[in-house]
């Protein structure tokens, strides 16, 4: 009876060892992994796919039989894109008086943008700003204009139109298309390409 128990135990151990060896044959390289050649689908791998084993070494050992596949890491969050712009060197005049900008006008999407606060002050307009919604209100006399950061929709005295470029924030400064102000506040705009100047008459 005792011989039967010992014989059965030995047979079970040999069977288990054999199953472990055939489950994932092949040896690991110096990095502790190798390319899958057989039974790949069983391990959730593709034929020829490189993967690692816990413990490294030969897969005939018990420690490496529980293979561990390490998937390549991916960035969960896409990297934010920065607006592509460049300083334009544009000079702006309102009624022949030059506006001195604390931040340089820029060209963005082939459009001249100017700092919001300085252009509004230069044109004698009053500004309001709602930080939560990003809504900008511009008033001069009986004219009122409403813009929103990131939106091309502009309201002139309550009537909506689409601007060429939405207001954007660059290094903490809000920029808007100059022609939006020229039109919204009743001004006439004339651009001189030769000397890169913009004359606004109101």
Secondary structure, 3 states (H helix, E strand, C coil): CHHHHHHHHHHHHHHHHHHHHHHCCCECCCCCEEECCCCCHHHCCCCCCEEEECCCCECCCHHHCCEECCCCCCCCCCCCCCCCEEECCCEEEECCEECCCCCCCEEECCEEEEEHHHHHHHCCCEEEEECCCCEEEEEECCEEEEEECCCCEEEECCEEEECCCCCEEECCEEEEEHHHHHHHCCCEEEEECCCCEEEEEC
